[in-house]
Amino acid sequence: MPPKAKYYSASFRANAVRLAAESDRPVTEVAQDLGIKYNQLYGWMRKAGKTKRIHDTRLPKPAPPPPPETAEEEVRRLRRELDEMRMERDFLKKAAAFFARMNK
């Protein structure tokens, strides 16, 4: 028989949501302190329209995207890539020919 589901009062849920939303701590830590699962607290927050990041806010923020390159820079970069691809292609052709001769 599955365990009986715990029931939390509306005031407990409201206080938990308020605490998690106003706290600088991540939702996972707040839920752990309250003795509930983080996904349950996050679900209550989502219903209340007060979602925030689940995980630690001390994690580094993602790097900003690089500035867009000019047309000349893009052409230079693509030409370098093309030269590298041609070198790799030529090497693979020679290697394939070498191994084909060895199998004869």
C-alpha beads as a LAMMPS data file, in Angstrom:
LAMMPS data file: protein, C-alpha beads

104 atoms
103 bonds

1 atom types
1 bond types

-500.0 500.0 xlo xhi
-500.0 500.0 ylo yhi
-500.0 500.0 zlo zhi

Masses

1 110.0

Atoms # bond

1 1 1 0.000 0.000 0.000
2 1 1 1.484 3.387 -0.959
3 1 1 2.277 5.838 1.831
4 1 1 -0.406 8.348 2.701
5 1 1 0.151 11.751 1.078
6 1 1 0.990 14.595 3.425
7 1 1 -1.425 17.491 3.552
8 1 1 -0.114 21.004 4.035
9 1 1 -2.442 23.807 5.060
10 1 1 -3.015 26.767 2.774
11 1 1 -1.254 29.083 5.224
12 1 1 1.822 26.802 5.322
13 1 1 1.939 26.711 1.532
14 1 1 1.509 30.505 1.282
15 1 1 4.243 31.123 3.867
16 1 1 6.569 28.664 2.140
17 1 1 6.020 30.359 -1.223
18 1 1 6.581 33.806 0.296
19 1 1 9.744 32.637 2.052
20 1 1 11.152 31.042 -1.101
21 1 1 10.253 34.002 -3.321
22 1 1 11.658 36.665 -1.002
23 1 1 14.744 34.742 0.074
24 1 1 18.105 35.107 -1.628
25 1 1 18.620 31.400 -1.081
26 1 1 17.770 28.855 -3.780
27 1 1 14.438 27.054 -3.689
28 1 1 16.179 23.732 -3.019
29 1 1 17.661 25.014 0.252
30 1 1 14.404 26.606 1.409
31 1 1 12.512 23.384 0.695
32 1 1 15.106 21.343 2.540
33 1 1 14.824 23.635 5.585
34 1 1 11.029 23.291 5.536
35 1 1 11.246 19.495 5.244
36 1 1 9.517 19.254 1.874
37 1 1 10.655 18.291 -1.610
38 1 1 11.862 21.139 -3.815
39 1 1 9.594 20.143 -6.711
40 1 1 6.581 20.380 -4.414
41 1 1 7.572 23.891 -3.278
42 1 1 8.352 24.912 -6.840
43 1 1 4.918 23.670 -7.933
44 1 1 3.289 25.815 -5.270
45 1 1 5.369 28.783 -6.453
46 1 1 4.370 28.182 -10.058
47 1 1 0.687 28.127 -9.103
48 1 1 1.188 31.397 -7.224
49 1 1 3.051 32.920 -10.185
50 1 1 6.232 33.502 -8.175
51 1 1 8.774 31.215 -9.820
52 1 1 12.501 31.768 -9.598
53 1 1 15.640 29.761 -10.202
54 1 1 15.623 26.349 -8.584
55 1 1 19.342 25.909 -8.241
56 1 1 22.022 27.815 -6.436
57 1 1 22.183 31.486 -7.361
58 1 1 25.895 31.524 -6.601
59 1 1 26.645 29.686 -9.815
60 1 1 28.481 31.805 -12.377
61 1 1 26.308 33.587 -14.898
62 1 1 26.738 32.534 -18.527
63 1 1 29.170 34.582 -20.572
64 1 1 27.635 37.273 -22.756
65 1 1 27.503 36.424 -26.449
66 1 1 30.493 37.611 -28.458
67 1 1 30.035 40.784 -30.464
68 1 1 28.923 40.207 -34.044
69 1 1 31.792 40.003 -36.473
70 1 1 32.125 42.200 -39.497
71 1 1 31.742 40.807 -43.004
72 1 1 35.515 40.881 -43.611
73 1 1 36.228 39.027 -40.357
74 1 1 33.623 36.421 -41.199
75 1 1 35.087 35.908 -44.693
76 1 1 38.603 35.508 -43.206
77 1 1 37.341 33.024 -40.604
78 1 1 35.425 31.001 -43.197
79 1 1 38.426 30.905 -45.545
80 1 1 40.618 29.590 -42.708
81 1 1 38.021 26.927 -41.936
82 1 1 37.807 25.986 -45.621
83 1 1 41.598 25.615 -45.856
84 1 1 41.596 23.364 -42.782
85 1 1 38.773 21.236 -44.199
86 1 1 40.593 20.840 -47.515
87 1 1 43.770 19.739 -45.707
88 1 1 41.801 17.216 -43.657
89 1 1 40.013 15.937 -46.773
90 1 1 43.303 15.495 -48.661
91 1 1 44.853 13.674 -45.717
92 1 1 41.888 11.325 -45.446
93 1 1 42.026 10.599 -49.185
94 1 1 45.711 9.657 -48.895
95 1 1 45.069 7.530 -45.820
96 1 1 42.203 5.706 -47.529
97 1 1 44.381 5.020 -50.574
98 1 1 47.197 3.765 -48.335
99 1 1 44.961 1.345 -46.465
100 1 1 43.320 0.193 -49.695
101 1 1 46.767 -0.762 -51.049
102 1 1 47.607 -2.638 -47.845
103 1 1 44.479 -4.810 -48.123
104 1 1 45.361 -6.027 -51.625

Bonds

1 1 1 2
2 1 2 3
3 1 3 4
4 1 4 5
5 1 5 6
6 1 6 7
7 1 7 8
8 1 8 9
9 1 9 10
10 1 10 11
11 1 11 12
12 1 12 13
13 1 13 14
14 1 14 15
15 1 15 16
16 1 16 17
17 1 17 18
18 1 18 19
19 1 19 20
20 1 20 21
21 1 21 22
22 1 22 23
23 1 23 24
24 1 24 25
25 1 25 26
26 1 26 27
27 1 27 28
28 1 28 29
29 1 29 30
30 1 30 31
31 1 31 32
32 1 32 33
33 1 33 34
34 1 34 35
35 1 35 36
36 1 36 37
37 1 37 38
38 1 38 39
39 1 39 40
40 1 40 41
41 1 41 42
42 1 42 43
43 1 43 44
44 1 44 45
45 1 45 46
46 1 46 47
47 1 47 48
48 1 48 49
49 1 49 50
50 1 50 51
51 1 51 52
52 1 52 53
53 1 53 54
54 1 54 55
55 1 55 56
56 1 56 57
57 1 57 58
58 1 58 59
59 1 59 60
60 1 60 61
61 1 61 62
62 1 62 63
63 1 63 64
64 1 64 65
65 1 65 66
66 1 66 67
67 1 67 68
68 1 68 69
69 1 69 70
70 1 70 71
71 1 71 72
72 1 72 73
73 1 73 74
74 1 74 75
75 1 75 76
76 1 76 77
77 1 77 78
78 1 78 79
79 1 79 80
80 1 80 81
81 1 81 82
82 1 82 83
83 1 83 84
84 1 84 85
85 1 85 86
86 1 86 87
87 1 87 88
88 1 88 89
89 1 89 90
90 1 90 91
91 1 91 92
92 1 92 93
93 1 93 94
94 1 94 95
95 1 95 96
96 1 96 97
97 1 97 98
98 1 98 99
99 1 99 100
100 1 100 101
101 1 101 102
102 1 102 103
103 1 103 104
